[in-house]
Amino acid sequence: MKAAVDLRVAQATVARFVNNGLLTPFISPEAAAIHLAGVQAQMLPAAGLALWNRVPAFTAAQLDHLLYHERLLVRLWGQRGTLHLYAATDWPLIYAAQAGRATYWEQEALRDGWDAAEYEAFIERVARWLAEHETMGRSDLRRLVPEIDDRHLSGWGGIFAILTRRGLACNAAPTGGEARMAHRLRWRPDLRWDPPATETANAELMRRYLAAFGPATLADMTCWRGRTQAEIKRWLALLGDEVVKMTVAGKPAWWLQSQLARLHELPEPAELPPHLLGRFDPLLLATRDRSWLVDAVDYKQVWRPAGHVEATILLAGRIAGTWRYDWRGAAMVVTLRPFAPLPPAVRTQIEMLAAAVAAHFAAPLREWVWV
């Protein structure tokens, strides 16, 4: 890792904006998911908006089709133990990056008094049941194993998160409001299953992270991955001279050498187009330090209690307010809350984006409301 230049915060901000597909869109949703190393999808409509911001004319109907019909995207528990959308071809990579690590739910079972061998036998039994059915939901498991503690059927993961960690399961289309899971060999029997070595997989995820969200500090990288600094350092070392240690406004950071070579191509912040980012957008989850995105006085209007991240108005690469959409029957109302008054021309641009949000959901825009 060679010493490199000191970047201004504005340069780092523009680089992240550009490398997130927010200036030049990605050619497809799968390409976006690959480049961003996944799109958080605890709330599936929010993941759809993340792709809408980065893929031309992307719609919620397309997301449903890609996930549940073409199956080119897959919804798995990934980094930080949260649900993400990945390109289906990346499924072996995501499995390999987490291979051999016990989930919270396995650890919780042992704390609850399960015998390790008995719990392992239970996991294997559920895997066989899943392979025997097109899909399964938690209600199916309650009927099959009425004595099981509901915590192990948690909507946050439970037994299905364990099977996902082991490369055996993914989220299928929900039925009647219930989440469903499918076995990999039923869902994508044609998928080539060739997981790389665990260290190789994690080094690749760090390469993608730096390409999309760098330059980044060690704290940023541990925040994004939910892993230790020692692990991050080891994976960076595997990338060798691809990685450059540098500074941003005098603070140590890491980036890819290939990105530094393109610094001269970056536009000025004022040239960046506005965006209405959805909740939990990848750009907002990528770093621990968010001062490059938002002023301290406005921070708590975006990052809310219980880990909630608001949808945001992005102007010149920084957060200028929040927004939400609500349904009035089949129509949509978009509420816009800028932190400070906006010029009329900018308001018009934002209003056009609000109409495009409604179009993403194939809904008429009843009104937009400025607060």
C-alpha positions in Angstrom: 0.0 0.0 0.0 1.8 3.1 -1.2 1.3 6.5 0.3 -0.8 8.8 -1.8 -2.4 12.2 -2.1 -4.6 14.1 0.3 -8.2 14.6 -1.0 -10.6 17.3 -0.1 -13.9 16.2 1.4 -15.7 17.5 -1.6 -13.6 15.3 -3.9 -14.4 12.2 -1.8 -18.1 13.1 -1.8 -18.3 13.5 -5.6 -16.3 10.2 -6.0 -18.8 8.3 -3.9 -21.8 9.9 -5.7 -20.3 9.0 -9.2 -19.3 5.5 -8.2 -22.7 4.8 -6.8 -24.3 5.2 -10.2 -26.0 8.4 -9.3 -24.4 10.4 -12.2 -24.1 7.8 -14.9 -26.6 5.0 -14.3 -25.8 1.3 -14.3 -26.8 -0.7 -17.3 -29.0 -3.1 -15.4 -30.3 -3.9 -11.8 -27.9 -6.9 -11.7 -24.9 -4.7 -12.6 -25.9 -2.2 -9.8 -26.2 -5.0 -7.2 -22.8 -6.4 -8.2 -21.0 -3.0 -8.2 -22.6 -2.0 -4.8 -21.9 -5.5 -3.3 -25.6 -5.7 -2.5 -28.5 -3.4 -1.8 -30.0 -3.4 1.6 -33.5 -4.9 1.4 -35.0 -5.2 4.9 -37.7 -3.1 3.3 -38.1 -4.3 -0.2 -39.8 -1.1 -1.6 -36.8 0.9 -0.3 -34.4 -1.5 -2.2 -36.5 -0.9 -5.3 -36.0 2.9 -4.9 -32.3 2.4 -4.5 -32.2 0.7 -7.9 -34.6 3.3 -9.4 -32.1 5.9 -8.5 -29.3 4.0 -10.3 -31.0 2.2 -13.3 -32.9 4.0 -16.0 -36.7 3.8 -15.8 -36.6 1.0 -13.2 -40.0 0.1 -11.8 -41.3 -1.8 -8.7 -42.9 -4.3 -11.1 -39.5 -5.0 -12.7 -38.1 -5.7 -9.3 -40.8 -8.2 -8.6 -40.2 -9.9 -11.9 -36.4 -10.0 -11.5 -36.7 -11.5 -8.0 -39.5 -14.0 -8.3 -39.8 -14.8 -12.0 -36.5 -14.4 -13.8 -34.7 -14.8 -10.5 -31.7 -12.8 -11.7 -31.7 -11.1 -8.3 -31.8 -12.9 -5.0 -32.7 -11.7 -1.5 -30.3 -13.0 1.2 -29.1 -12.2 4.7 -25.7 -10.6 4.0 -23.4 -8.0 5.6 -24.4 -6.8 9.1 -26.8 -9.7 9.2 -29.4 -7.8 7.2 -31.3 -8.7 4.1 -29.8 -7.5 0.8 -30.5 -7.9 -2.9 -27.7 -9.5 -4.8 -27.2 -10.6 -8.3 -28.0 -14.3 -8.3 -24.6 -15.0 -9.8 -23.1 -13.5 -6.6 -24.9 -16.0 -4.4 -21.8 -18.3 -4.1 -19.6 -15.3 -3.3 -21.9 -14.1 -0.5 -22.1 -17.6 0.9 -18.3 -17.9 0.8 -17.7 -14.6 2.6 -19.8 -15.8 5.6 -18.9 -19.5 5.5 -18.1 -21.1 8.8 -19.5 -18.3 10.9 -22.3 -19.2 13.4 -25.3 -16.9 13.2 -26.8 -15.1 16.2 -29.6 -17.7 16.1 -27.3 -20.6 16.5 -25.6 -18.9 19.4 -29.0 -18.1 20.9 -30.1 -21.7 20.7 -27.1 -22.9 22.7 -27.8 -20.1 25.3 -31.4 -21.4 25.4 -30.1 -24.8 26.4 -30.3 -26.7 23.1 -27.7 -29.5 22.8 -25.4 -28.5 19.9 -25.8 -31.9 18.1 -29.6 -31.8 18.6 -29.8 -28.3 17.1 -27.7 -29.2 14.2 -30.0 -32.2 13.5 -33.0 -29.8 13.6 -31.3 -27.5 11.1 -30.7 -30.4 8.8 -34.3 -31.6 9.1 -35.6 -28.1 8.2 -33.2 -28.1 5.2 -34.7 -31.4 4.0 -38.3 -30.1 4.4 -37.4 -27.0 2.5 -36.0 -29.1 -0.3 -39.2 -31.1 -0.5 -41.4 -28.1 -0.9 -41.6 -25.3 -3.5 -41.5 -22.7 -0.7 -42.0 -22.7 3.1 -43.1 -20.1 5.6 -42.8 -19.8 9.4 -46.4 -21.0 9.7 -45.4 -24.3 8.0 -42.7 -24.8 10.5 -45.0 -24.1 13.4 -47.3 -26.9 12.2 -44.4 -29.3 11.7 -42.6 -28.4 15.0 -45.3 -27.0 17.3 -42.9 -27.1 20.3 -40.3 -24.7 18.8 -39.7 -21.4 20.4 -41.0 -18.6 18.2 -37.7 -16.8 18.6 -36.2 -19.3 16.2 -38.9 -18.4 13.7 -38.2 -14.7 14.0 -39.0 -12.5 11.0 -35.5 -11.1 11.6 -34.0 -14.4 10.6 -34.2 -17.4 12.8 -33.8 -20.9 11.3 -34.2 -19.5 7.8 -31.2 -17.1 8.3 -29.1 -20.1 9.3 -30.0 -21.9 6.1 -29.3 -18.8 4.1 -25.9 -18.5 5.8 -25.2 -22.0 4.7 -26.0 -21.3 1.1 -29.2 -23.4 1.1 -32.1 -20.9 1.1 -33.3 -17.5 -0.1 -36.4 -15.4 0.2 -39.2 -16.4 -2.2 -42.3 -14.4 -3.1 -44.5 -13.7 0.0 -47.9 -15.3 0.2 -50.8 -13.7 2.1 -48.4 -11.3 3.8 -46.2 -14.1 5.1 -42.5 -14.3 4.1 -41.6 -17.5 2.2 -38.3 -19.2 1.7 -37.1 -21.5 -1.0 -34.2 -24.0 -1.3 -31.5 -23.0 -3.6 -31.7 -26.2 -5.6 -35.4 -25.6 -6.3 -35.1 -21.8 -6.8 -32.1 -21.8 -9.1 -31.2 -25.4 -10.0 -29.2 -24.1 -13.0 -27.0 -21.7 -10.9 -23.4 -22.6 -11.0 -22.3 -23.2 -7.5 -18.6 -22.6 -7.2 -17.9 -20.6 -4.0 -14.4 -19.1 -3.8 -12.3 -19.5 -0.7 -13.6 -17.5 2.3 -10.6 -15.1 2.4 -10.8 -14.6 -1.4 -14.5 -13.8 -1.2 -14.0 -11.2 1.6 -11.2 -9.6 -0.3 -13.5 -9.3 -3.3 -16.2 -7.7 -1.2 -13.7 -5.1 0.1 -12.6 -4.4 -3.5 -16.2 -3.7 -4.5 -16.8 -1.6 -1.4 -13.8 0.6 -2.1 -14.8 0.9 -5.8 -18.3 2.1 -4.8 -17.9 3.9 -1.5 -14.2 4.8 -1.1 -12.2 6.5 0.0 -13.0 5.0 3.4 -11.6 4.7 6.9 -11.2 1.5 8.8 -14.2 2.6 10.9 -16.2 3.1 7.8 -15.3 -0.4 6.5 -16.1 -2.2 9.8 -19.4 -0.3 9.9 -20.4 -1.5 6.4 -19.3 -5.1 6.9 -20.1 -5.5 10.5 -16.7 -7.2 11.0 -13.6 -6.4 13.0 -10.8 -4.0 12.1 -8.3 -7.0 12.2 -10.4 -8.8 9.6 -10.7 -5.7 7.4 -6.9 -5.1 7.5 -6.3 -8.7 6.6 -8.6 -8.5 3.5 -7.1 -5.2 2.5 -3.6 -6.8 2.6 -4.8 -9.5 0.3 -5.6 -6.8 -2.3 -1.9 -5.8 -2.3 -1.0 -2.8 -4.5 -4.6 -2.4 -5.7 -5.2 -0.6 -2.4 -3.7 2.8 -1.6 -3.4 4.3 1.9 -4.1 8.0 1.7 -5.8 10.9 3.5 -9.0 12.8 3.2 -8.8 16.2 4.8 -5.8 14.9 6.7 -7.5 11.8 8.0 -6.2 8.3 7.1 -8.3 6.5 4.5 -8.0 3.6 1.9 -9.0 3.6 -1.7 -8.2 1.7 -4.9 -5.3 2.8 -7.1 -7.5 2.6 -10.1 -9.9 5.2 -8.6 -7.1 7.7 -7.9 -6.1 7.6 -11.6 -9.6 8.9 -12.5 -9.7 11.8 -10.1 -9.3 14.3 -12.9 -12.6 13.0 -14.5 -14.7 14.0 -11.5 -17.2 16.8 -11.9 -17.7 19.6 -9.4 -20.4 19.1 -6.7 -22.6 21.8 -8.2 -22.8 19.7 -11.4 -24.3 16.7 -9.6 -28.0 16.1 -10.3 -30.6 16.0 -7.5 -31.9 12.7 -6.2 -34.7 11.5 -3.9 -32.9 8.6 -2.2 -35.1 6.0 -0.5 -34.9 4.9 3.1 -31.7 2.9 3.9 -30.1 3.9 0.6 -26.7 2.2 0.1 -24.9 5.6 0.1 -26.2 6.4 3.6 -25.1 3.0 5.0 -21.6 2.9 3.7 -19.7 5.0 6.2 -19.6 5.5 10.0 -18.6 9.2 9.6 -21.5 11.0 7.8 -20.3 14.6 8.1 -19.5 14.5 4.3 -23.2 13.9 3.7 -25.1 16.1 6.2 -24.5 18.9 8.6 -24.4 18.0 12.3 -27.5 20.1 13.1 -29.6 18.0 10.7 -28.1 14.6 11.4 -30.9 13.3 13.7 -33.5 14.1 11.1 -32.0 11.4 8.9 -30.6 8.8 11.2 -33.4 8.2 13.6 -33.8 6.0 16.7 -33.9 2.2 16.4 -31.6 2.3 13.4 -34.1 3.9 11.1 -32.7 5.9 8.1 -35.0 8.4 6.4 -35.5 8.9 2.7 -33.4 12.0 1.7 -33.3 14.8 -0.7 -29.8 14.9 -2.2 -28.5 18.2 -3.7 -24.9 18.7 -4.9 -24.0 15.4 -3.3 -25.2 16.3 0.2 -28.4 15.8 2.1 -30.7 18.8 1.9 -33.8 17.4 3.5 -36.0 14.3 3.9 -39.1 13.0 2.2 -41.7 10.3 2.4 -44.5 8.9 0.3 -47.9 7.8 1.6 -50.8 6.1 -0.1 -54.3 7.7 -0.5 -56.1 4.8 -1.9 -54.4 3.9 -5.1 -52.8 7.3 -5.4 -49.6 8.7 -3.8 -48.8 11.7 -1.8 -45.2 12.8 -1.5 -44.2 15.0 1.4 -40.9 17.0 1.0 -39.1 18.4 4.1 -36.0 20.5 3.0 -33.8 21.7 5.9 -33.8 25.2 4.4 -35.9 26.9 1.7 -35.0 25.9 -1.8 -34.9 28.1 -5.0 -37.9 27.7 -7.3 -35.9 26.0 -10.0 -34.7 23.4 -7.6 -38.2 22.8 -6.2 -39.4 22.2 -9.7 -36.6 19.6 -10.2 -37.6 17.9 -7.0 -41.3 17.9 -7.9 -40.4 16.2 -11.2 -38.6 13.5 -9.2 -41.6 13.1 -6.9 -43.7 12.4 -10.0 -41.1 9.8 -11.1 -41.3 8.1 -7.7 -45.0 7.6 -8.3 -44.4 6.3 -11.8 -41.9 3.8 -10.3 -44.8 2.4 -8.3 -47.2 2.7 -11.3 -49.3 5.1 -9.2 -50.9 8.5 -10.0 -49.3 11.3 -7.9 -52.2 12.9 -6.1 -50.0 15.7 -4.8 -46.7 16.8 -3.4 -46.6 18.7 -0.1 -43.7 21.0 0.9 -43.2 21.2 4.6 
